[in-house]
Amino acid sequence: MAHWLFLLLAALPALGQNTPKPQNMIPGCPDVVPRSEWRALPSRCLRPLNLPVEYVLVSHTAGNPCFSPSECEQRMRAIQNDHVQIQGYCDIVYNFLIGEDGLVYEGRGWSTQGAHADPILNPTSLGISFIGNFRNRAPAPRALRALQSLLRCGTLLGILSSRYIIRGQEEVPGLEFPTGRLKAELQKLPQYQG
């Protein structure tokens, strides 16, 4: 009798309890490579985003691209090292990064303020950066699809305002990351405003 009661009590939390689904299990959300998987350094960032955010600022890292998960994970560690150890930020500056492998990599994530713009825009914007240099070529189609899927997910999760605006990072005064061909791709999205 005690064994049966123990099993019933163990099952109770699963019965009728709404546990939040990981974003990877929500229809319309892309697989996001978590920080633990790309072996991120612990974040020292504490400032939360003001949700829902109204802007999505898209850029490129202007460095080497990556085409496989192992290569992209290595690039993520190198970018984080540059941002933290060399530039002195509390973490990688972007909320998410996208590799040419078509995967989304978690930077600061959905709820932590990035450092991808200025002190006025950072609290109300999501920073997404494509890994690589896209002045003279566009990101791979699978990477562009990953961006669209991530944006859809942000809307489903209530992170993005229903009227969010996409801008290229070079369109923010004081930022100097011209996106070139990437900008031409962003202009095709209905939420884009230059």
Buried (B, 14 or more C-beta within 10 A) or exposed (E): EEEEEEEEEEEEEEEEEEEEEEBEEBEEBBEBBBBEBBEBBEBEBEBEBEBBBBBBBBBBBBEEBBBEBEBBBBBBBBBBEBBBEEEEBBBBBBBBBBBBBBBBBBBBBBEBBBBBBEEEBBBBBBBBBBBBBBEEEBBBEEBBBBBEBBBBBBBBBEBBBEEBBBBBBBBBEEBEBBBBBBBEBBEEBEBBEE
